[in-house]
Protein backbone atom coordinates (compact mmCIF):
# COMPACT_ATOMS: atom_id res chain seq x y z
CA UNK A 1 0.00 0.00 0.00
CA UNK A 2 1.12 3.52 -0.70
CA UNK A 3 1.21 6.25 1.90
CA UNK A 4 0.87 9.95 1.16
CA UNK A 5 1.80 12.89 3.34
CA UNK A 6 -0.33 15.78 2.18
CA UNK A 7 2.27 18.47 2.77
CA UNK A 8 4.73 16.56 0.60
CA UNK A 9 2.07 16.72 -2.11
CA UNK A 10 2.28 20.52 -2.01
CA UNK A 11 -0.93 21.22 -0.08
CA UNK A 12 -0.58 24.55 1.75
CA UNK A 13 -2.64 25.92 4.61
CA UNK A 14 -4.27 28.37 2.17
CA UNK A 15 -5.62 25.40 0.18
CA UNK A 16 -6.83 23.53 3.24
CA UNK A 17 -10.55 23.94 2.45
CA UNK A 18 -10.22 22.71 -1.13
CA UNK A 19 -11.25 19.07 -1.67
CA UNK A 20 -8.43 16.87 -2.91
CA UNK A 21 -8.43 13.94 -5.33
CA UNK A 22 -6.08 11.12 -4.35
CA UNK A 23 -5.23 8.39 -6.84
CA UNK A 24 -3.56 5.02 -6.30
CA UNK A 25 -1.54 3.56 -9.17
CA UNK A 26 0.04 0.14 -9.56
CA UNK A 27 3.81 0.66 -9.43
CA UNK A 28 4.65 -1.93 -12.06
CA UNK A 29 1.97 -1.39 -14.70
CA UNK A 30 1.06 2.22 -13.98
CA UNK A 31 -2.65 1.28 -14.00
CA UNK A 32 -5.06 3.36 -11.94
CA UNK A 33 -6.27 1.21 -9.02
CA UNK A 34 -8.43 3.69 -7.14
CA UNK A 35 -9.44 7.30 -6.81
CA UNK A 36 -11.12 9.21 -4.01
CA UNK A 37 -12.09 12.84 -3.33
CA UNK A 38 -11.56 13.90 0.27
CA UNK A 39 -11.92 17.10 2.29
CA UNK A 40 -8.58 18.42 3.54
CA UNK A 41 -10.16 19.47 6.85
CA UNK A 42 -12.63 17.63 9.08
CA UNK A 43 -14.17 19.20 12.20
CA UNK A 44 -11.30 21.69 12.41
CA UNK A 45 -8.60 19.02 12.00
CA UNK A 46 -6.25 18.76 9.02
CA UNK A 47 -5.64 15.62 7.00
CA UNK A 48 -2.20 14.25 7.83
CA UNK A 49 -1.83 10.80 6.24
CA UNK A 50 -3.96 8.72 3.90
CA UNK A 51 -3.80 5.06 2.93
CA UNK A 52 -5.79 2.95 0.46
CA UNK A 53 -6.79 -0.50 1.68
CA UNK A 54 -7.20 -3.49 -0.61
CA UNK A 55 -10.97 -3.03 -0.93
CA UNK A 56 -11.08 0.36 -2.61
CA UNK A 57 -11.45 2.40 0.56
CA UNK A 58 -9.30 5.34 1.56
CA UNK A 59 -8.54 5.86 5.25
CA UNK A 60 -7.52 9.40 6.20
CA UNK A 61 -6.05 10.45 9.53
CA UNK A 62 -7.18 13.92 10.64
CA UNK A 63 -5.34 15.58 13.55
CA UNK A 64 -4.96 18.79 15.46
CA UNK A 65 -2.85 19.40 18.55
CA UNK A 66 -5.21 17.62 20.97
CA UNK A 67 -7.25 15.03 19.06
CA UNK A 68 -7.30 12.75 16.04
CA UNK A 69 -9.81 10.70 14.06
CA UNK A 70 -9.64 8.30 11.11
CA UNK A 71 -12.31 8.68 8.43
CA UNK A 72 -13.04 6.09 5.75
CA UNK A 73 -14.00 7.17 2.23
CA UNK A 74 -15.22 4.85 -0.49
CA UNK A 75 -12.86 4.99 -3.45
CA UNK A 76 -13.72 4.49 -7.08
CA UNK A 77 -12.28 1.33 -8.59
CA UNK A 78 -12.17 1.49 -12.40
C-alpha positions in Angstrom: 0.0 0.0 0.0 1.1 3.5 -0.7 1.2 6.3 1.9 0.9 9.9 1.2 1.8 12.9 3.3 -0.3 15.8 2.2 2.3 18.5 2.8 4.7 16.6 0.6 2.1 16.7 -2.1 2.3 20.5 -2.0 -0.9 21.2 -0.1 -0.6 24.6 1.8 -2.6 25.9 4.6 -4.3 28.4 2.2 -5.6 25.4 0.2 -6.8 23.5 3.2 -10.5 23.9 2.4 -10.2 22.7 -1.1 -11.2 19.1 -1.7 -8.4 16.9 -2.9 -8.4 13.9 -5.3 -6.1 11.1 -4.3 -5.2 8.4 -6.8 -3.6 5.0 -6.3 -1.5 3.6 -9.2 0.0 0.1 -9.6 3.8 0.7 -9.4 4.6 -1.9 -12.1 2.0 -1.4 -14.7 1.1 2.2 -14.0 -2.6 1.3 -14.0 -5.1 3.4 -11.9 -6.3 1.2 -9.0 -8.4 3.7 -7.1 -9.4 7.3 -6.8 -11.1 9.2 -4.0 -12.1 12.8 -3.3 -11.6 13.9 0.3 -11.9 17.1 2.3 -8.6 18.4 3.5 -10.2 19.5 6.9 -12.6 17.6 9.1 -14.2 19.2 12.2 -11.3 21.7 12.4 -8.6 19.0 12.0 -6.3 18.8 9.0 -5.6 15.6 7.0 -2.2 14.2 7.8 -1.8 10.8 6.2 -4.0 8.7 3.9 -3.8 5.1 2.9 -5.8 3.0 0.5 -6.8 -0.5 1.7 -7.2 -3.5 -0.6 -11.0 -3.0 -0.9 -11.1 0.4 -2.6 -11.5 2.4 0.6 -9.3 5.3 1.6 -8.5 5.9 5.2 -7.5 9.4 6.2 -6.0 10.5 9.5 -7.2 13.9 10.6 -5.3 15.6 13.5 -5.0 18.8 15.5 -2.8 19.4 18.5 -5.2 17.6 21.0 -7.3 15.0 19.1 -7.3 12.7 16.0 -9.8 10.7 14.1 -9.6 8.3 11.1 -12.3 8.7 8.4 -13.0 6.1 5.8 -14.0 7.2 2.2 -15.2 4.9 -0.5 -12.9 5.0 -3.4 -13.7 4.5 -7.1 -12.3 1.3 -8.6 -12.2 1.5 -12.4 
